[in-house]
Amino acid sequence: MKKDLTLTLWLFALLLFGTVLVFFKQLTAAIYVNTLTIAIAVLLSTEER
């Protein structure tokens, strides 16, 4: 359970970092970070099944 919470917090932190990049006009980096975060989340969710 603790591992799931830690992983969720790391993924949330990555998404938050991507959002902060948007405010600093780093749109390309923000797209890469958010896409990578979503891809990791999808891979981890399919791996657990």
Biopython code that builds the backbone (N, CA, C, O; Angstrom):
import numpy as np
from Bio.PDB.StructureBuilder import StructureBuilder

atoms = [
    (1, "MET", "N", (0.827, -1.198, 0.000)),
    (1, "MET", "CA", (0.000, 0.000, 0.000)),
    (1, "MET", "C", (0.869, 1.259, 0.000)),
    (1, "MET", "O", (0.599, 2.213, -0.730)),
    (2, "LYS", "N", (1.918, 1.247, 0.833)),
    (2, "LYS", "CA", (2.782, 2.422, 0.909)),
    (2, "LYS", "C", (3.483, 2.660, -0.424)),
    (2, "LYS", "O", (3.713, 3.805, -0.811)),
    (3, "LYS", "N", (3.823, 1.578, -1.127)),
    (3, "LYS", "CA", (4.484, 1.710, -2.430)),
    (3, "LYS", "C", (3.554, 2.402, -3.426)),
    (3, "LYS", "O", (3.993, 3.249, -4.204)),
    (4, "ASP", "N", (2.274, 2.041, -3.401)),
    (4, "ASP", "CA", (1.308, 2.662, -4.311)),
    (4, "ASP", "C", (1.168, 4.155, -4.040)),
    (4, "ASP", "O", (1.088, 4.955, -4.972)),
    (5, "LEU", "N", (1.137, 4.524, -2.772)),
    (5, "LEU", "CA", (1.007, 5.930, -2.412)),
    (5, "LEU", "C", (2.236, 6.715, -2.855)),
    (5, "LEU", "O", (2.112, 7.815, -3.393)),
    (6, "THR", "N", (3.412, 6.157, -2.631)),
    (6, "THR", "CA", (4.649, 6.825, -3.038)),
    (6, "THR", "C", (4.690, 7.004, -4.542)),
    (6, "THR", "O", (5.054, 8.071, -5.037)),
    (7, "LEU", "N", (4.320, 5.967, -5.268)),
    (7, "LEU", "CA", (4.316, 6.029, -6.728)),
    (7, "LEU", "C", (3.321, 7.069, -7.226)),
    (7, "LEU", "O", (3.617, 7.829, -8.147)),
    (8, "THR", "N", (2.149, 7.100, -6.620)),
    (8, "THR", "CA", (1.137, 8.079, -7.008)),
    (8, "THR", "C", (1.626, 9.502, -6.754)),
    (8, "THR", "O", (1.404, 10.395, -7.571)),
    (9, "LEU", "N", (2.286, 9.706, -5.627)),
    (9, "LEU", "CA", (2.802, 11.039, -5.316)),
    (9, "LEU", "C", (3.897, 11.457, -6.292)),
    (9, "LEU", "O", (3.960, 12.623, -6.681)),
    (10, "TRP", "N", (4.766, 10.521, -6.695)),
    (10, "TRP", "CA", (5.810, 10.842, -7.676)),
    (10, "TRP", "C", (5.196, 11.203, -9.020)),
    (10, "TRP", "O", (5.630, 12.162, -9.659)),
    (11, "LEU", "N", (4.196, 10.454, -9.456)),
    (11, "LEU", "CA", (3.542, 10.752, -10.732)),
    (11, "LEU", "C", (2.829, 12.103, -10.665)),
    (11, "LEU", "O", (2.861, 12.872, -11.626)),
    (12, "PHE", "N", (2.193, 12.387, -9.542)),
    (12, "PHE", "CA", (1.539, 13.682, -9.371)),
    (12, "PHE", "C", (2.564, 14.814, -9.400)),
    (12, "PHE", "O", (2.317, 15.869, -9.984)),
    (13, "ALA", "N", (3.716, 14.588, -8.763)),
    (13, "ALA", "CA", (4.773, 15.604, -8.759)),
    (13, "ALA", "C", (5.286, 15.858, -10.174)),
    (13, "ALA", "O", (5.567, 17.003, -10.531)),
    (14, "LEU", "N", (5.412, 14.805, -10.982)),
    (14, "LEU", "CA", (5.848, 14.984, -12.370)),
    (14, "LEU", "C", (4.823, 15.783, -13.172)),
    (14, "LEU", "O", (5.192, 16.658, -13.955)),
    (15, "LEU", "N", (3.544, 15.487, -12.980)),
    (15, "LEU", "CA", (2.509, 16.255, -13.673)),
    (15, "LEU", "C", (2.512, 17.714, -13.223)),
    (15, "LEU", "O", (2.325, 18.621, -14.034)),
    (16, "LEU", "N", (2.723, 17.931, -11.936)),
    (16, "LEU", "CA", (2.795, 19.295, -11.420)),
    (16, "LEU", "C", (3.993, 20.033, -12.011)),
    (16, "LEU", "O", (3.898, 21.216, -12.340)),
    (17, "PHE", "N", (5.122, 19.333, -12.144)),
    (17, "PHE", "CA", (6.316, 19.918, -12.753)),
    (17, "PHE", "C", (6.031, 20.308, -14.204)),
    (17, "PHE", "O", (6.445, 21.378, -14.650)),
    (18, "GLY", "N", (5.324, 19.445, -14.941)),
    (18, "GLY", "CA", (4.956, 19.768, -16.311)),
    (18, "GLY", "C", (4.052, 20.985, -16.383)),
    (18, "GLY", "O", (4.163, 21.792, -17.306)),
    (19, "THR", "N", (3.155, 21.122, -15.409)),
    (19, "THR", "CA", (2.275, 22.285, -15.369)),
    (19, "THR", "C", (3.059, 23.560, -15.084)),
    (19, "THR", "O", (2.780, 24.608, -15.668)),
    (20, "VAL", "N", (4.033, 23.474, -14.194)),
    (20, "VAL", "CA", (4.876, 24.635, -13.885)),
    (20, "VAL", "C", (5.670, 25.056, -15.117)),
    (20, "VAL", "O", (5.870, 26.249, -15.344)),
    (21, "LEU", "N", (6.124, 24.090, -15.915)),
    (21, "LEU", "CA", (6.862, 24.407, -17.137)),
    (21, "LEU", "C", (6.015, 25.237, -18.096)),
    (21, "LEU", "O", (6.542, 26.094, -18.805)),
    (22, "VAL", "N", (4.710, 24.989, -18.124)),
    (22, "VAL", "CA", (3.821, 25.761, -18.997)),
    (22, "VAL", "C", (3.855, 27.238, -18.602)),
    (22, "VAL", "O", (3.866, 28.116, -19.464)),
    (23, "PHE", "N", (3.872, 27.505, -17.300)),
    (23, "PHE", "CA", (3.886, 28.893, -16.836)),
    (23, "PHE", "C", (5.188, 29.599, -17.190)),
    (23, "PHE", "O", (5.219, 30.824, -17.313)),
    (24, "PHE", "N", (6.267, 28.830, -17.353)),
    (24, "PHE", "CA", (7.549, 29.419, -17.736)),
    (24, "PHE", "C", (7.770, 29.363, -19.242)),
    (24, "PHE", "O", (8.898, 29.513, -19.712)),
    (25, "LYS", "N", (6.686, 29.146, -20.008)),
    (25, "LYS", "CA", (6.702, 29.164, -21.467)),
    (25, "LYS", "C", (7.571, 28.061, -22.074)),
    (25, "LYS", "O", (8.067, 28.207, -23.191)),
    (26, "GLN", "N", (7.756, 26.962, -21.347)),
    (26, "GLN", "CA", (8.504, 25.813, -21.860)),
    (26, "GLN", "C", (7.499, 24.751, -22.313)),
    (26, "GLN", "O", (7.410, 23.671, -21.728)),
    (27, "LEU", "N", (6.750, 25.077, -23.361)),
    (27, "LEU", "CA", (5.637, 24.216, -23.767)),
    (27, "LEU", "C", (6.105, 22.853, -24.257)),
    (27, "LEU", "O", (5.489, 21.838, -23.933)),
    (28, "THR", "N", (7.180, 22.815, -25.031)),
    (28, "THR", "CA", (7.659, 21.534, -25.555)),
    (28, "THR", "C", (8.089, 20.615, -24.419)),
    (28, "THR", "O", (7.743, 19.434, -24.405)),
    (29, "ALA", "N", (8.833, 21.150, -23.479)),
    (29, "ALA", "CA", (9.269, 20.346, -22.333)),
    (29, "ALA", "C", (8.070, 19.884, -21.509)),
    (29, "ALA", "O", (8.052, 18.756, -21.017)),
    (30, "ALA", "N", (7.080, 20.742, -21.357)),
    (30, "ALA", "CA", (5.891, 20.377, -20.590)),
    (30, "ALA", "C", (5.138, 19.237, -21.267)),
    (30, "ALA", "O", (4.659, 18.323, -20.596)),
    (31, "ILE", "N", (5.034, 19.288, -22.588)),
    (31, "ILE", "CA", (4.358, 18.216, -23.322)),
    (31, "ILE", "C", (5.106, 16.900, -23.148)),
    (31, "ILE", "O", (4.492, 15.858, -22.920)),
    (32, "TYR", "N", (6.436, 16.947, -23.255)),
    (32, "TYR", "CA", (7.230, 15.728, -23.073)),
    (32, "TYR", "C", (7.085, 15.163, -21.666)),
    (32, "TYR", "O", (6.902, 13.957, -21.498)),
    (33, "VAL", "N", (7.164, 16.020, -20.659)),
    (33, "VAL", "CA", (7.081, 15.558, -19.270)),
    (33, "VAL", "C", (5.714, 14.953, -18.989)),
    (33, "VAL", "O", (5.622, 13.871, -18.408)),
    (34, "ASN", "N", (4.652, 15.639, -19.394)),
    (34, "ASN", "CA", (3.306, 15.134, -19.115)),
    (34, "ASN", "C", (3.006, 13.866, -19.902)),
    (34, "ASN", "O", (2.358, 12.957, -19.383)),
    (35, "THR", "N", (3.466, 13.791, -21.147)),
    (35, "THR", "CA", (3.257, 12.575, -21.934)),
    (35, "THR", "C", (4.008, 11.404, -21.320)),
    (35, "THR", "O", (3.481, 10.294, -21.244)),
    (36, "LEU", "N", (5.232, 11.647, -20.886)),
    (36, "LEU", "CA", (6.019, 10.596, -20.245)),
    (36, "LEU", "C", (5.362, 10.131, -18.949)),
    (36, "LEU", "O", (5.334, 8.934, -18.662)),
    (37, "THR", "N", (4.841, 11.058, -18.178)),
    (37, "THR", "CA", (4.180, 10.709, -16.923)),
    (37, "THR", "C", (2.940, 9.862, -17.175)),
    (37, "THR", "O", (2.715, 8.868, -16.485)),
    (38, "ILE", "N", (2.143, 10.247, -18.148)),
    (38, "ILE", "CA", (0.937, 9.482, -18.473)),
    (38, "ILE", "C", (1.308, 8.099, -18.987)),
    (38, "ILE", "O", (0.657, 7.112, -18.644)),
    (39, "ALA", "N", (2.355, 8.022, -19.811)),
    (39, "ALA", "CA", (2.797, 6.723, -20.327)),
    (39, "ALA", "C", (3.259, 5.814, -19.191)),
    (39, "ALA", "O", (2.943, 4.624, -19.185)),
    (40, "ILE", "N", (3.998, 6.356, -18.236)),
    (40, "ILE", "CA", (4.448, 5.557, -17.088)),
    (40, "ILE", "C", (3.250, 5.064, -16.286)),
    (40, "ILE", "O", (3.208, 3.902, -15.881)),
    (41, "ALA", "N", (2.281, 5.937, -16.055)),
    (41, "ALA", "CA", (1.097, 5.552, -15.288)),
    (41, "ALA", "C", (0.317, 4.446, -15.996)),
    (41, "ALA", "O", (-0.156, 3.509, -15.353)),
    (42, "VAL", "N", (0.182, 4.553, -17.312)),
    (42, "VAL", "CA", (-0.546, 3.528, -18.069)),
    (42, "VAL", "C", (0.202, 2.204, -18.033)),
    (42, "VAL", "O", (-0.403, 1.152, -17.830)),
    (43, "LEU", "N", (1.521, 2.251, -18.231)),
    (43, "LEU", "CA", (2.309, 1.018, -18.189)),
    (43, "LEU", "C", (2.232, 0.344, -16.826)),
    (43, "LEU", "O", (2.113, -0.878, -16.741)),
    (44, "LEU", "N", (2.299, 1.131, -15.769)),
    (44, "LEU", "CA", (2.227, 0.553, -14.430)),
    (44, "LEU", "C", (0.847, -0.014, -14.137)),
    (44, "LEU", "O", (0.728, -1.035, -13.460)),
    (45, "SER", "N", (-0.191, 0.632, -14.637)),
    (45, "SER", "CA", (-1.537, 0.120, -14.375)),
    (45, "SER", "C", (-1.802, -1.166, -15.152)),
    (45, "SER", "O", (-2.511, -2.045, -14.661)),
    (46, "THR", "N", (-1.243, -1.291, -16.356)),
    (46, "THR", "CA", (-1.444, -2.529, -17.110)),
    (46, "THR", "C", (-0.553, -3.644, -16.581)),
    (46, "THR", "O", (-0.892, -4.820, -16.717)),
    (47, "GLU", "N", (0.578, -3.294, -15.981)),
    (47, "GLU", "CA", (1.488, -4.300, -15.438)),
    (47, "GLU", "C", (0.893, -4.978, -14.213)),
    (47, "GLU", "O", (1.132, -6.163, -13.985)),
    (48, "GLU", "N", (0.122, -4.238, -13.423)),
    (48, "GLU", "CA", (-0.443, -4.777, -12.192)),
    (48, "GLU", "C", (-1.606, -5.725, -12.442)),
    (48, "GLU", "O", (-1.962, -6.498, -11.553)),
    (49, "ARG", "N", (-2.194, -5.689, -13.600)),
    (49, "ARG", "CA", (-3.359, -6.539, -13.888)),
    (49, "ARG", "C", (-2.989, -7.967, -14.117)),
    (49, "ARG", "O", (-3.861, -8.798, -14.370)),
]
sb = StructureBuilder()
sb.init_structure("model")
sb.init_model(0)
sb.init_chain("A")
sb.init_seg("    ")
for serial, (resi, resn, name, xyz) in enumerate(atoms, 1):
    if name == "N":
        sb.init_residue(resn, " ", resi, " ")
    sb.init_atom(name, np.array(xyz, "f"), 0.0, 1.0, " ", f" {name:<3s}", serial, name[0])
structure = sb.get_structure()
